[in-house]
Amino acid sequence: MRRNALIDEARQAFITRFGREPEAAGIAPGRVELLGNHTDYNEGYVLPAAIDRSVVVVGSAREAPQARVASLEREPAVSFDPARPEHDPDARWADYVKGVVHELNEAGASIGGFDAVIVSDLPVGAGVSSSAALEVATAQFLLTLYPHPIVGDRMGLAKLCQRAENDFVGAPTGLLDQFSSVFGRQGHALFLDCRTLEHRAHNLPADQARILIADTHVKHSLASGGGYRERRAQCEEAARWFAQQTGEPIKTLRDVRPEQVDNAPGLDPILLKRAHHVVYENLRVLMGVEALQGGNLGAFGEMLSNTHESCRTYFENSAPEVDALVEISQAHPGVYGAKLTGGGWGGCAVILHEPDVTESLSETLTREYRVRFGRDPGLLPTVAAQGAEGMRFE
């Protein structure tokens, strides 16, 4: 089992680094956004799934009022005071850990000293939410070492990790990523209403549908990249325009109806394109839910492909490499649908396909992507997986 192997690897890395056995672990999966691209901060609907690729944080408490955190992917290790986490421009990756420590302290937890090692099999910057997985895994680890009642409030925990990313890291993300990592359920997609926080799981069985995540190796960063911030600001500006023009209590694009988008003379053409994507993407999520409830994976896959076309033409957050992966996939037998996943401007495509075509699909993607771009895509065969957990070692 992939999760157990990753925990064992992290445990051995901790012993090697610190010379003692770890006491606890937190593990949190990445996620793939199936439907609901950029709808979360517009208080709309999203339909993600947790995947069987994760971040593990293992470690132990220590008496000294100091945190020491090492990552197998980044050197050197970092040290900081857990009572007063501060930014270090030379180790920005540690802000995701420090932000969680800060928010746990704000929530009333008493986080003392600790040593920790981070191990991951999630690609960074590829749109599968490695940052949220790190936040959630850190929270699960720390709450196992230093218990606090918030560990029993899963939505509260997801929102705490979101605040860590918004306020400490400085990335204006919605709740989709942290929610997916916390609430993941094996063999299911997750529906979330980002306004009411109503959520439920919908069957996406591995014996009927597999998920292939195809990494372009074009990296993006939500904290430093301007595209995400610009799109969010454009969505907010469009919502204000509709509120002023209609006199209706429109707070976000969630409140705008399709007929209003279809008849919006005077709205800046760029803002209209952004609004068109978000408003119709919310509809696609609801239609996707209906398709899953009816067991119609063909119709569900069609929604994925329609979403990608909207991302490409209206939201303009795709990239040539992602478009190519989607195009190649859509032409392959046994593929239900394919789209960009994550913030965009690179990252990954998500491809929903029949279980018996994984090998041939992977070969085709590798061959044709290499011809077009001179390099191989990163391919991650995966399934809808279980969410985060914390554990103590015996």
Secondary structure as the mmCIF struct_conf table of DSSP 4:
data_model
#
loop_
_struct_conf.conf_type_id
_struct_conf.id
_struct_conf.beg_label_comp_id
_struct_conf.beg_label_asym_id
_struct_conf.beg_label_seq_id
_struct_conf.end_label_comp_id
_struct_conf.end_label_asym_id
_struct_conf.end_label_seq_id
HELX_RH_AL_P HELX_RH_AL_P1 ARG A 2 PHE A 18
BEND BEND1 GLY A 19 ARG A 20
STRN STRN1 ALA A 24 LEU A 35
TURN_TY1_P TURN_TY1_P1 ASN A 37 HIS A 38
HELX_RH_3T_P HELX_RH_3T_P1 ASP A 40 ASN A 42
TURN_TY1_P TURN_TY1_P2 GLU A 43 GLU A 43
STRN STRN2 TYR A 45 ALA A 61
BEND BEND2 GLU A 63 PRO A 65
STRN STRN3 ALA A 67 SER A 71
TURN_TY1_P TURN_TY1_P3 LEU A 72 GLU A 73
STRN STRN4 ARG A 74 PHE A 80
TURN_TY1_P TURN_TY1_P4 PRO A 82 ALA A 83
BEND BEND3 ARG A 84 ARG A 84
TURN_TY1_P TURN_TY1_P5 PRO A 89 ASP A 90
HELX_RH_3T_P HELX_RH_3T_P2 ARG A 92 ALA A 94
HELX_RH_AL_P HELX_RH_AL_P2 ASP A 95 GLU A 106
TURN_TY1_P TURN_TY1_P6 ALA A 107 GLY A 108
STRN STRN5 PHE A 114 SER A 120
BEND BEND4 LEU A 122 LEU A 122
HELX_LH_PP_P HELX_LH_PP_P1 PRO A 123 PRO A 123
TURN_TY1_P TURN_TY1_P7 VAL A 124 GLY A 125
BEND BEND5 ALA A 126 VAL A 128
HELX_RH_AL_P HELX_RH_AL_P3 SER A 130 LEU A 145
BEND BEND6 TYR A 146 TYR A 146
HELX_RH_3T_P HELX_RH_3T_P3 PRO A 149 GLY A 152
HELX_RH_AL_P HELX_RH_AL_P4 ARG A 154 ARG A 163
HELX_RH_PI_P HELX_RH_PI_P1 ALA A 164 VAL A 169
BEND BEND7 LEU A 175 LEU A 175
HELX_RH_AL_P HELX_RH_AL_P5 LEU A 176 PHE A 183
TURN_TY1_P TURN_TY1_P8 GLN A 186 GLY A 187
STRN STRN6 HIS A 188 ASP A 193
TURN_TY1_P TURN_TY1_P9 CYS A 194 THR A 196
STRN STRN7 HIS A 199 ASN A 203
TURN_TY1_P TURN_TY1_P10 ALA A 206 GLN A 208
STRN STRN8 ARG A 210 ASP A 215
BEND BEND8 HIS A 217 HIS A 217
TURN_TY1_P TURN_TY1_P11 LEU A 222 SER A 224
HELX_RH_AL_P HELX_RH_AL_P6 GLY A 226 THR A 246
BEND BEND9 GLU A 248 GLU A 248
BEND BEND10 THR A 252 THR A 252
HELX_RH_3T_P HELX_RH_3T_P4 LEU A 253 ASP A 255
HELX_RH_AL_P HELX_RH_AL_P7 PRO A 258 ASP A 262
BEND BEND11 ASN A 263 ASN A 263
TURN_TY1_P TURN_TY1_P12 PRO A 265 GLY A 266
BEND BEND12 LEU A 267 LEU A 267
HELX_RH_AL_P HELX_RH_AL_P8 PRO A 269 GLN A 293
TURN_TY1_P TURN_TY1_P13 GLY A 294 GLY A 295
HELX_RH_AL_P HELX_RH_AL_P9 LEU A 297 SER A 310
HELX_RH_PI_P HELX_RH_PI_P2 CYS A 311 PHE A 315
HELX_RH_AL_P HELX_RH_AL_P10 PRO A 320 GLN A 330
TURN_TY1_P TURN_TY1_P14 ALA A 331 ALA A 331
BEND BEND13 HIS A 332 HIS A 332
TURN_TY1_P TURN_TY1_P15 PRO A 333 GLY A 334
STRN STRN9 VAL A 335 THR A 341
BEND BEND14 GLY A 342 GLY A 343
BEND BEND15 TRP A 345 GLY A 347
STRN STRN10 CYS A 348 HIS A 353
HELX_RH_3T_P HELX_RH_3T_P5 PRO A 355 VAL A 357
HELX_RH_AL_P HELX_RH_AL_P11 THR A 358 PHE A 373
BEND BEND16 GLY A 374 ARG A 375
HELX_LH_PP_P HELX_LH_PP_P2 ASP A 376 PRO A 377
STRN STRN11 GLY A 378 THR A 382
STRN STRN12 ALA A 384 ALA A 384
STRN STRN13 GLU A 389 ARG A 392
#
